[in-house]
Amino acid sequence: MEKNSIRIKRRTRKGSVSFNPDRGFVANAVAEFLQNGGKIEQLKPDERSFQEAMTRYEGSIAADEFLLES
């Protein structure tokens, strides 16, 4: 190591707990969000976007089948 180089200390993620919320946690978070003036808007499904997604998915299945046959 050179004399002028600076050694950087980095924290590791050892011992960290993964985030796995339960229904109660989510319900409390939603209630708090709404109390603070947040708004939740329900998205309406669009049939056209579903059909586009399915044609893409079906196309990838055909490509997979073609590649696996060789």
SVG drawing of the C-alpha trace seen along z (x, -y; Angstrom):
<svg xmlns="http://www.w3.org/2000/svg" viewBox="-61 -15 65 46">
<polyline fill="none" stroke="black" stroke-width="0.4" points="0.0,0.0 1.3,-3.5 2.0,-6.0 -0.6,-8.5 -3.4,-6.1 -6.4,-6.2 -7.9,-3.1 -11.7,-3.2 -13.6,-1.2 -16.8,0.3 -19.6,1.7 -20.7,5.3 -24.2,6.5 -23.4,9.4 -26.1,9.9 -28.8,7.9 -32.3,9.1 -34.3,9.4 -37.5,7.3 -40.5,9.6 -43.7,7.6 -46.8,9.4 -50.4,8.3 -50.6,6.3 -47.5,4.3 -48.9,3.5 -52.3,2.6 -50.7,0.2 -48.5,-1.4 -51.5,-1.9 -53.6,-3.4 -50.7,-5.8 -50.3,-6.8 -54.0,-7.6 -54.0,-9.5 -51.2,-11.7 -53.2,-12.7 -52.0,-10.0 -54.3,-8.8 -54.6,-5.3 -56.0,-5.0 -57.2,-1.6 -55.8,-0.9 -58.3,0.5 -57.1,3.4 -56.8,2.7 -57.7,5.6 -55.5,4.4 -52.4,4.4 -53.2,8.0 -53.5,9.2 -50.2,7.6 -48.5,9.2 -49.9,12.6 -48.8,12.4 -45.3,11.6 -45.4,14.4 -46.7,16.9 -44.0,15.7 -41.3,16.4 -42.7,19.9 -42.5,20.6 -39.0,19.4 -38.0,21.5 -39.5,24.6 -37.7,23.9 -34.4,23.5 -34.8,26.6 -35.7,28.8 -32.2,28.4"/>
</svg>
